[in-house]
Amino acid sequence: MTAPNRPPAKEPRRSRPVRVADAIKDWVVERNMAPGDRLPGEAELMARFGMAKGTIREAMRILEAQGLIETRTGPGGGSFVGEVTADRAKALLANYFYFKDISISDIYQLRRALEPELAASLAGRLTEAQLAELEQVVAKYPEPARSAEEERDQHVASLEFHRTLANFSDNALLAFVVSFMGRILTDLTVYRRLYDPPNRELYEKGLAYQTELIAALRHGRADDARRIMRSHMETAEALMQRQEAQVLRRFIAE
């Protein structure tokens, strides 16, 4: 017996202020307006979009909450095109994933695909100042952790290495995605307590890979940089999954 055909699910109806907010955003993009440019006043927006004052104000509040516009008071005040920072965008995106069941495997599926290519693309292109910045991050964890708190801090610092490297890329999209993966993994490590107990093998191998990678980047060895980062991702995934399983067993035992 065949199942009856069901009509496709309808998308929830968007409110009028949301539709107007989208229209204002499209209008800004069409005119190639840049951060800091002044938007028309309320009366002009009412006339341009044919909406009442309350709808325009609510639409502007929506855009302000998204960081897309800024409102200034006083002399010279008004509404201006805002700039959504990378940190704000990551925070909003992290909220979306907060209730998703993201796993270590999910994160490393992306990291294994992207980070080796990121490393290869930067080989021989970093300045000594940038390489020194990476070395300073590595210097934050010169010895294995002696407590769960130190292990947590080392995990966070180790992931900072990857976010720092991503920020050196000219590919803004690649940099954002890699950096965001680092943020998600940091959050996952902290709230699932994947740093407890301390994992000396993860520390030693991670430190060795990052030190080798800096040398490959400094000397322009793109193939080596790609290989080192790929091995780093594969090893880290295996060790993190083992750590996650250990935490789960402890939780069940308790």
C-alpha positions in Angstrom: 0.0 0.0 0.0 1.5 3.3 -1.0 1.7 6.2 1.4 -0.6 9.1 0.6 1.1 12.1 -1.0 1.7 14.8 1.5 2.0 18.4 0.5 5.4 19.9 1.2 5.8 21.6 4.6 5.3 25.3 4.4 8.0 27.6 5.7 6.9 29.6 8.7 5.4 33.0 7.7 7.9 35.8 8.4 6.6 38.9 10.1 6.4 42.2 8.3 9.3 43.8 10.3 11.5 40.8 9.3 10.6 41.2 5.7 11.3 45.0 5.8 14.6 44.3 7.5 15.6 42.1 4.6 14.5 44.7 2.1 16.6 47.4 3.8 19.6 45.0 3.9 19.1 44.3 0.1 18.8 48.0 -0.5 22.1 48.7 1.3 23.9 45.9 -0.7 22.5 47.1 -4.1 24.0 50.6 -3.4 27.4 49.2 -2.4 27.2 51.0 1.0 30.1 50.5 3.3 30.4 50.3 7.1 30.0 53.8 8.5 27.8 55.1 5.7 24.7 56.9 6.9 21.3 55.4 6.3 18.2 57.5 5.4 16.1 58.9 8.2 13.0 57.3 9.5 10.6 59.4 7.4 12.5 58.6 4.2 12.5 54.9 5.0 8.8 54.9 5.7 8.2 56.5 2.3 10.7 54.3 0.4 9.3 51.0 1.8 5.7 52.1 2.2 5.6 51.0 5.9 4.4 52.5 9.1 6.7 54.0 11.7 6.4 51.1 14.1 7.3 48.6 11.4 10.3 50.6 10.3 11.5 50.9 13.9 11.1 47.2 14.6 13.0 46.4 11.3 15.8 48.7 12.4 16.0 47.1 15.8 16.3 43.7 14.1 19.2 44.9 11.9 20.9 46.5 15.0 20.6 43.3 16.9 22.3 41.5 14.0 25.1 44.0 14.1 24.3 45.2 10.6 23.5 48.8 11.6 24.6 51.1 14.4 22.5 53.8 15.9 24.2 56.9 17.3 22.6 59.7 19.4 23.4 63.3 19.8 24.8 65.8 17.2 25.6 63.9 14.0 23.7 60.9 15.1 21.4 58.6 13.2 21.6 55.1 11.7 24.8 53.9 10.0 25.8 50.7 8.2 27.5 48.5 10.8 30.3 45.9 10.4 29.8 42.4 11.8 33.1 41.4 13.3 34.4 37.8 12.9 34.0 37.2 16.6 30.4 38.3 16.6 29.6 36.1 13.5 31.2 33.1 15.2 29.3 33.8 18.4 26.0 33.9 16.5 26.8 30.8 14.5 27.9 29.0 17.7 24.4 29.7 19.1 22.9 27.9 16.1 25.0 24.8 16.8 24.5 24.9 20.6 21.6 22.5 20.5 23.0 20.3 17.7 24.6 17.0 18.6 28.0 17.9 17.2 30.6 15.2 17.6 34.4 15.0 17.5 34.1 13.2 14.2 32.0 15.9 12.7 34.5 18.6 13.5 37.5 16.6 12.4 35.9 15.7 9.1 36.2 19.4 8.2 39.5 19.9 9.9 41.1 17.0 8.0 39.8 18.4 4.7 40.7 22.1 5.2 43.6 22.6 7.6 46.3 20.6 5.6 45.5 22.8 2.5 45.5 25.9 4.7 49.0 25.0 5.9 50.3 24.2 2.4 49.0 27.6 1.1 50.9 29.5 3.8 54.3 27.7 3.4 57.0 30.3 2.6 54.5 33.2 2.8 54.6 34.1 6.4 56.7 36.9 7.8 59.1 36.3 10.7 56.7 38.3 12.9 53.9 35.9 12.0 56.1 32.9 12.6 57.1 34.4 15.9 53.5 34.8 16.8 52.9 31.0 16.2 56.0 30.2 18.3 54.7 32.4 21.2 51.5 30.4 21.2 53.5 27.1 21.4 55.6 28.6 24.2 52.4 28.9 26.3 52.6 25.1 27.0 56.3 24.2 27.5 55.6 21.3 29.9 52.8 18.6 30.2 49.9 19.6 32.4 50.0 18.6 36.0 46.3 19.1 36.7 42.9 19.1 34.9 42.9 22.9 35.0 46.3 23.1 33.3 45.2 20.6 30.7 42.1 22.7 29.9 44.3 25.8 29.5 46.7 23.8 27.2 43.9 22.5 25.1 42.6 26.1 24.6 46.1 27.4 23.8 46.8 24.6 21.4 43.6 25.4 19.4 44.6 29.1 19.5 47.6 28.0 17.4 45.2 26.9 14.6 43.0 30.0 14.8 46.1 32.2 14.6 47.4 30.3 11.6 43.9 30.6 9.9 43.9 34.3 10.4 47.1 34.6 8.3 45.3 33.3 5.2 44.2 35.7 2.4 41.1 33.5 1.9 38.6 35.1 4.3 36.1 32.2 4.0 38.7 29.5 4.6 40.1 31.5 7.6 36.6 31.9 9.1 35.7 28.3 8.8 38.9 26.9 10.2 38.9 29.5 13.0 35.2 28.7 13.8 36.0 24.9 13.9 38.7 25.8 16.5 36.1 27.7 18.5 33.6 24.9 18.4 36.2 22.3 19.5 37.3 24.6 22.3 33.7 24.9 23.6 33.2 21.1 23.2 36.4 20.4 25.1 35.4 22.6 28.0 31.8 21.8 28.5 32.3 18.0 28.0 35.4 18.1 30.2 37.5 16.4 27.6 40.6 17.7 29.3 40.1 15.6 32.4 42.2 13.5 33.0 45.3 15.1 31.4 46.4 13.3 28.2 50.2 13.4 28.0 50.3 11.6 24.6 48.0 14.3 23.1 50.2 17.0 24.5 53.5 15.5 23.3 52.3 14.7 19.8 50.5 18.0 19.3 53.6 19.9 20.4 55.8 17.9 18.1 53.5 18.4 15.1 53.2 22.2 15.7 56.9 22.6 16.0 57.6 20.7 12.8 54.9 22.6 11.0 56.5 26.0 11.9 59.8 24.8 10.5 58.0 23.7 7.2 56.2 27.0 7.0 59.4 29.0 7.6 61.3 27.1 4.8 58.5 27.1 2.3 58.0 23.3 2.3 54.4 23.2 1.2 54.2 19.4 0.8 55.7 18.8 4.2 53.3 21.4 5.7 50.3 19.6 4.2 51.6 16.2 5.4 52.4 17.3 8.9 49.0 19.0 9.4 47.2 16.0 8.0 49.0 13.7 10.4 48.3 16.2 13.2 44.6 16.1 12.5 44.4 12.3 12.2 46.3 11.8 15.4 44.4 14.5 17.3 41.1 13.1 16.2 42.0 9.6 17.4 43.2 10.8 20.7 40.3 13.1 21.3 37.8 10.3 20.5 39.6 8.1 23.0 39.4 10.9 25.6 35.7 11.4 24.9 35.1 7.6 25.3 37.0 7.7 28.6 34.9 10.6 29.9 31.7 8.8 28.9 32.7 5.6 30.7 33.5 7.7 33.8 30.1 9.4 33.6 28.3 6.1 33.3 30.2 4.6 36.2 29.2 7.6 38.4 
